Amino acid sequence: MTTPPGAAHPPPPPLQRLRVLDLATLFAGPLAATMLGDFGAEVIKVEHPRRPDPSRGHGPAKDGVGLWWKLLGRNKRTITLDLSAPGGRETLLRLAASTDVIIENFRPGTLERWGLGWPELSAANEGLVLARVTGFGQYGPYAHRPGFGTLAEAMSGFAAVTGEPDGPPTLPPFGLADSIAALATAYAVLTALTARAATGRGQVIDMAIIEPILTVLGPQPIWYDQLGYVQPRTGNRSRNNAPRNIYRTADGSWLAVSTSAQSVAERVIRLVGRPELIEEPWFASGSGRAEHADVLDEAVGHWIGRRTREEAMTAFEKAEAAIAPVYDIREVMEDPQYRALNTLTTVDDPELGPVRMQNVLFRLSETPGAIRWAGRPHGADTDEVLTELGLSGPEISALRRAGAL
């Protein structure tokens, strides 16, 4: 759990009065809901009765329990509801009436086909915020295509600039575009709720996964617009500064060096014994240094290659130059800085016992977030949530017989 130093009894989390219905799957929408839940929102995960969220079956499992779901489903109550079955639509509208945010990622037109479009949802709750997270957005020539983060990583230009210069475009081995879109969705939700505080009205968020990743790629559009410049693949190098690369040590480790700041670049070059390079006219700017990356890489790589990881790290830190080891997850789990920040925390889970996972995304000094529980079994809270909604036992049983639960 995240508790700031000295806060024995922290105040209630900032989003504790927020109710979120998570209707989404794989992965941007659900992760956005997780981020809201981490800071106190009541998140109700709605899954199909016979087709659970596919993330339950993604990646490794232990004793038949999907581990990714334990992370993605944390702080969520889980219910089952078939929105297309008799009674499913009406039950969702009843839930919507007392909900602040719905997050969904059906293809455009699907909710409308079930009679659950924006007119119906906003009629049930004028203050509702509906976040629609899709691959390509709600309109345009690609809107009805199936869309996943991989396609966004390809279409945004990310893959085109990732990889070695003489190699193919490279896709990330994890959900990069989805994760960026999740952050953007959580931001959009809170922005819409801030607007609601002034107007009393909710609104629709149209989040296309192809867009947030394009934003984090930086100035590529304006470079092309103004200069016709197309950023090439440069491997671990940067076209903006140098030395910037991964260098191998004498004991077989890898170290990452960055010199975005001119002062740091000068410290690095003095450290590796090539101070004469600083006097070169091209050394005075990041782009100039990038054009001479071969010379700088040779100097830094030669110096690091004659030292162990510990020796190189110690010397760089003493020189106040930027360096970091290339970790795999084993070293991440043991790193003292991550430990100091409590970046990875332990959560007690009824199915698996203690499990370690990433903590909440940031630390707030007054109203910290917390992980209250890991992802729960499919439909574990259905009866409890619907009883709180006012449905009687016979009504819940009727919905179950109709296949809606």
MOGI-V488447 format. One record per residue. PSI is psi in whole degrees, -180 to 180 (* if undefined). OMEGA is omega in whole degrees, 0 to 359 (999 if undefined). NEAR is the number of other ideal C-beta (glycine too) atoms within 12 Angstrom. Layout:
BEGIN
psi=PSI omega=OMEGA near=NEAR
psi=PSI omega=OMEGA near=NEAR
END
This chain:
BEGIN
psi=157 omega=181 near=23
psi=113 omega=176 near=30
psi=123 omega=182 near=24
psi=153 omega=179 near=22
psi=133 omega=176 near=12
psi=-2 omega=182 near=10
psi=80 omega=182 near=17
psi=-37 omega=181 near=8
psi=80 omega=183 near=9
psi=152 omega=178 near=24
psi=170 omega=181 near=16
psi=148 omega=180 near=17
psi=153 omega=191 near=28
psi=-24 omega=184 near=24
psi=20 omega=189 near=31
psi=-22 omega=180 near=24
psi=8 omega=182 near=18
psi=130 omega=175 near=35
psi=131 omega=184 near=34
psi=130 omega=169 near=47
psi=120 omega=179 near=49
psi=102 omega=178 near=49
psi=3 omega=193 near=42
psi=166 omega=176 near=42
psi=157 omega=165 near=34
psi=93 omega=345 near=33
psi=-17 omega=188 near=39
psi=-50 omega=181 near=47
psi=-51 omega=179 near=48
psi=-37 omega=180 near=48
psi=-37 omega=175 near=46
psi=-43 omega=178 near=46
psi=-38 omega=177 near=49
psi=-44 omega=181 near=44
psi=-37 omega=177 near=42
psi=-40 omega=178 near=46
psi=-32 omega=180 near=45
psi=-23 omega=180 near=43
psi=29 omega=166 near=36
psi=-9 omega=179 near=29
psi=142 omega=172 near=38
psi=110 omega=181 near=30
psi=125 omega=177 near=47
psi=114 omega=179 near=43
psi=120 omega=181 near=42
psi=118 omega=180 near=44
psi=155 omega=176 near=37
psi=140 omega=183 near=27
psi=-35 omega=185 near=26
psi=-6 omega=179 near=15
psi=85 omega=181 near=16
psi=165 omega=176 near=27
psi=127 omega=183 near=37
psi=-21 omega=180 near=22
psi=-20 omega=176 near=34
psi=-24 omega=181 near=32
psi=8 omega=180 near=19
psi=134 omega=174 near=24
psi=-171 omega=184 near=20
psi=153 omega=177 near=13
psi=157 omega=174 near=17
psi=124 omega=182 near=16
psi=36 omega=179 near=12
psi=4 omega=181 near=13
psi=120 omega=180 near=25
psi=128 omega=185 near=27
psi=-34 omega=178 near=27
psi=-40 omega=180 near=31
psi=-35 omega=180 near=41
psi=-35 omega=177 near=38
psi=-52 omega=186 near=38
psi=-29 omega=183 near=43
psi=8 omega=184 near=45
psi=151 omega=178 near=41
psi=22 omega=179 near=41
psi=136 omega=167 near=46
psi=144 omega=186 near=36
psi=129 omega=174 near=38
psi=161 omega=175 near=43
psi=142 omega=180 near=36
psi=124 omega=175 near=46
psi=107 omega=185 near=29
psi=-19 omega=181 near=38
psi=-5 omega=182 near=24
psi=158 omega=176 near=24
psi=128 omega=181 near=19
psi=-22 omega=181 near=27
psi=-45 omega=180 near=30
psi=-48 omega=183 near=28
psi=-37 omega=179 near=28
psi=-40 omega=178 near=38
psi=-40 omega=178 near=41
psi=-36 omega=177 near=30
psi=-40 omega=176 near=25
psi=-42 omega=182 near=38
psi=-31 omega=183 near=39
psi=-26 omega=181 near=24
psi=25 omega=184 near=25
psi=147 omega=177 near=36
psi=-39 omega=188 near=35
psi=135 omega=168 near=49
psi=131 omega=176 near=50
psi=123 omega=182 near=49
psi=157 omega=178 near=43
psi=33 omega=173 near=44
psi=157 omega=175 near=33
psi=145 omega=180 near=23
psi=134 omega=180 near=29
psi=-15 omega=183 near=17
psi=-50 omega=178 near=23
psi=-39 omega=179 near=31
psi=-39 omega=180 near=21
psi=-29 omega=179 near=15
psi=4 omega=183 near=25
psi=28 omega=181 near=20
psi=32 omega=178 near=35
psi=-177 omega=182 near=28
psi=-40 omega=178 near=29
psi=-43 omega=181 near=16
psi=-42 omega=182 near=24
psi=-42 omega=180 near=37
psi=-28 omega=175 near=24
psi=-35 omega=178 near=17
psi=-27 omega=184 near=28
psi=103 omega=184 near=28
psi=-27 omega=183 near=19
psi=6 omega=184 near=29
psi=140 omega=170 near=39
psi=124 omega=181 near=43
psi=111 omega=178 near=45
psi=116 omega=182 near=46
psi=109 omega=186 near=44
psi=111 omega=181 near=52
psi=169 omega=181 near=43
psi=-42 omega=190 near=38
psi=6 omega=180 near=30
psi=179 omega=187 near=28
psi=-10 omega=179 near=30
psi=173 omega=184 near=15
psi=168 omega=187 near=17
psi=-20 omega=182 near=8
psi=3 omega=191 near=21
psi=-35 omega=185 near=22
psi=3 omega=175 near=18
psi=148 omega=169 near=20
psi=136 omega=185 near=19
psi=133 omega=178 near=34
psi=168 omega=182 near=28
psi=-35 omega=179 near=38
psi=-41 omega=180 near=28
psi=-36 omega=178 near=25
psi=-38 omega=178 near=42
psi=-32 omega=177 near=36
psi=-48 omega=187 near=27
psi=-26 omega=184 near=27
psi=-18 omega=187 near=35
psi=-6 omega=180 near=28
psi=-51 omega=183 near=33
psi=-34 omega=183 near=25
psi=-28 omega=181 near=24
psi=4 omega=184 near=29
psi=129 omega=182 near=27
psi=176 omega=180 near=20
psi=153 omega=183 near=16
psi=-36 omega=182 near=19
psi=13 omega=180 near=9
psi=179 omega=181 near=14
psi=163 omega=170 near=13
psi=150 omega=187 near=21
psi=132 omega=175 near=22
psi=148 omega=179 near=24
psi=149 omega=180 near=22
psi=29 omega=179 near=11
psi=174 omega=186 near=18
psi=71 omega=183 near=31
psi=-56 omega=183 near=31
psi=-40 omega=178 near=42
psi=-43 omega=182 near=40
psi=-40 omega=177 near=32
psi=-42 omega=178 near=35
psi=-33 omega=177 near=50
psi=-45 omega=176 near=39
psi=-44 omega=180 near=30
psi=-37 omega=180 near=34
psi=-44 omega=178 near=45
psi=-41 omega=177 near=44
psi=-44 omega=180 near=23
psi=-40 omega=179 near=34
psi=-48 omega=181 near=43
psi=-32 omega=175 near=28
psi=-45 omega=179 near=20
psi=-37 omega=178 near=32
psi=-34 omega=175 near=32
psi=-41 omega=176 near=15
psi=-39 omega=179 near=18
psi=-34 omega=179 near=25
psi=-28 omega=180 near=16
psi=-34 omega=187 near=12
psi=-21 omega=185 near=14
psi=-3 omega=184 near=13
psi=143 omega=173 near=18
psi=-174 omega=179 near=30
psi=175 omega=180 near=28
psi=133 omega=173 near=29
psi=123 omega=177 near=37
psi=101 omega=183 near=27
psi=114 omega=176 near=42
psi=126 omega=185 near=38
psi=-24 omega=180 near=48
psi=-13 omega=187 near=36
psi=-49 omega=183 near=29
psi=-37 omega=179 near=32
psi=-32 omega=176 near=39
psi=-36 omega=178 near=26
psi=-44 omega=184 near=23
psi=-9 omega=175 near=21
psi=-9 omega=171 near=28
psi=-143 omega=194 near=19
psi=17 omega=184 near=18
psi=-44 omega=179 near=26
psi=-44 omega=182 near=19
psi=-32 omega=174 near=13
psi=-46 omega=181 near=20
psi=-41 omega=182 near=15
psi=-42 omega=187 near=11
psi=-27 omega=186 near=10
psi=-9 omega=187 near=12
psi=19 omega=185 near=11
psi=128 omega=177 near=16
psi=118 omega=183 near=15
psi=128 omega=180 near=26
psi=172 omega=170 near=22
psi=135 omega=182 near=23
psi=15 omega=182 near=26
psi=-131 omega=180 near=20
psi=-2 omega=177 near=26
psi=166 omega=175 near=35
psi=146 omega=173 near=31
psi=-1 omega=185 near=26
psi=-23 omega=181 near=25
psi=166 omega=176 near=32
psi=154 omega=358 near=39
psi=137 omega=177 near=46
psi=105 omega=186 near=31
psi=-178 omega=173 near=32
psi=129 omega=185 near=26
psi=140 omega=183 near=38
psi=138 omega=181 near=27
psi=172 omega=181 near=31
psi=-26 omega=180 near=20
psi=18 omega=171 near=18
psi=8 omega=176 near=14
psi=172 omega=177 near=26
psi=139 omega=179 near=26
psi=139 omega=177 near=39
psi=132 omega=179 near=29
psi=135 omega=178 near=44
psi=140 omega=180 near=28
psi=47 omega=181 near=41
psi=-35 omega=179 near=22
psi=138 omega=180 near=19
psi=-42 omega=182 near=20
psi=-37 omega=179 near=18
psi=-41 omega=177 near=26
psi=-43 omega=180 near=42
psi=-40 omega=178 near=26
psi=-43 omega=181 near=28
psi=-47 omega=185 near=44
psi=-35 omega=174 near=34
psi=-42 omega=181 near=27
psi=-42 omega=184 near=32
psi=7 omega=171 near=36
psi=26 omega=179 near=18
psi=53 omega=185 near=27
psi=-21 omega=180 near=17
psi=-24 omega=180 near=13
psi=-27 omega=181 near=31
psi=-27 omega=181 near=26
psi=-10 omega=178 near=13
psi=139 omega=180 near=21
psi=-37 omega=183 near=12
psi=-16 omega=184 near=21
psi=-13 omega=188 near=32
psi=-10 omega=180 near=18
psi=155 omega=179 near=20
psi=-43 omega=180 near=28
psi=-35 omega=177 near=20
psi=-42 omega=177 near=23
psi=-38 omega=179 near=39
psi=-33 omega=179 near=29
psi=-15 omega=179 near=22
psi=36 omega=183 near=27
psi=-33 omega=180 near=34
psi=-46 omega=181 near=16
psi=-45 omega=183 near=24
psi=-40 omega=177 near=37
psi=-39 omega=179 near=34
psi=-41 omega=181 near=21
psi=-49 omega=182 near=34
psi=-44 omega=181 near=45
psi=-40 omega=179 near=31
psi=-44 omega=181 near=21
psi=-48 omega=181 near=32
psi=-38 omega=183 near=39
psi=-14 omega=179 near=25
psi=7 omega=183 near=18
psi=154 omega=175 near=26
psi=168 omega=178 near=19
psi=-45 omega=182 near=27
psi=-42 omega=180 near=18
psi=-46 omega=181 near=21
psi=-44 omega=180 near=36
psi=-44 omega=181 near=27
psi=-44 omega=181 near=17
psi=-43 omega=179 near=28
psi=-44 omega=181 near=34
psi=-39 omega=177 near=18
psi=-36 omega=179 near=14
psi=-1 omega=183 near=25
psi=45 omega=176 near=16
psi=148 omega=189 near=33
psi=124 omega=180 near=25
psi=151 omega=177 near=39
psi=146 omega=176 near=23
psi=151 omega=173 near=29
psi=108 omega=183 near=22
psi=152 omega=156 near=18
psi=180 omega=189 near=12
psi=-27 omega=179 near=15
psi=-43 omega=180 near=8
psi=-33 omega=174 near=19
psi=-44 omega=184 near=20
psi=-21 omega=184 near=18
psi=-2 omega=187 near=16
psi=134 omega=183 near=18
psi=-28 omega=178 near=12
psi=-44 omega=175 near=15
psi=-38 omega=178 near=19
psi=-42 omega=180 near=17
psi=-38 omega=180 near=11
psi=-9 omega=185 near=19
psi=40 omega=181 near=26
psi=-35 omega=177 near=22
psi=126 omega=186 near=25
psi=168 omega=180 near=30
psi=131 omega=180 near=19
psi=131 omega=176 near=31
psi=125 omega=184 near=19
psi=131 omega=181 near=27
psi=-29 omega=182 near=16
psi=-39 omega=189 near=26
psi=-7 omega=187 near=26
psi=-155 omega=180 near=15
psi=130 omega=176 near=14
psi=143 omega=178 near=26
psi=138 omega=179 near=26
psi=171 omega=176 near=32
psi=140 omega=177 near=32
psi=-176 omega=177 near=26
psi=159 omega=196 near=37
psi=-28 omega=181 near=25
psi=166 omega=182 near=21
psi=127 omega=173 near=25
psi=133 omega=186 near=22
psi=-28 omega=185 near=16
psi=-37 omega=184 near=16
psi=72 omega=186 near=23
psi=157 omega=173 near=31
psi=178 omega=181 near=37
psi=153 omega=172 near=31
psi=112 omega=183 near=37
psi=-33 omega=175 near=29
psi=158 omega=176 near=29
psi=176 omega=183 near=36
psi=133 omega=185 near=42
psi=163 omega=180 near=37
psi=158 omega=180 near=29
psi=119 omega=175 near=32
psi=17 omega=187 near=32
psi=-28 omega=187 near=24
psi=15 omega=186 near=29
psi=-55 omega=184 near=33
psi=-41 omega=182 near=23
psi=-47 omega=182 near=17
psi=-44 omega=182 near=34
psi=-31 omega=175 near=35
psi=-42 omega=176 near=17
psi=-30 omega=179 near=19
psi=-14 omega=179 near=29
psi=2 omega=178 near=15
psi=140 omega=179 near=27
psi=167 omega=177 near=13
psi=-47 omega=178 near=13
psi=-36 omega=178 near=12
psi=-40 omega=178 near=22
psi=-40 omega=178 near=28
psi=-38 omega=179 near=18
psi=-41 omega=177 near=20
psi=-38 omega=180 near=32
psi=-40 omega=178 near=27
psi=-32 omega=180 near=15
psi=-4 omega=180 near=21
psi=9 omega=181 near=19
psi=-17 omega=181 near=32
psi=* omega=999 near=34
END
